């Protein structure tokens, strides 16, 4: 997956800048070198979140990925044990 040039904290800052209403969304996007489509997808994903909430969100995503990997590994071990038992019988 392609990594973003901007951290989540920077994205929240860009969204907050646009929400202040000092400049149009198009101007904010041009200033930061992003497309309006990117801006709207970020807004859909991070709307109403502060920097601390984004950090917590990132940590939860990492924890969830780690747990999913553990479950997948456990499932592989169980399947391997079942194969060994079938071959013994």
Secondary structure as UniProt FT lines:
FT   HELIX           8..19
FT   TURN            20..21
FT   HELIX           25..32
FT   HELIX           36..46
FT   TURN            47..48
FT   HELIX           51..88
//
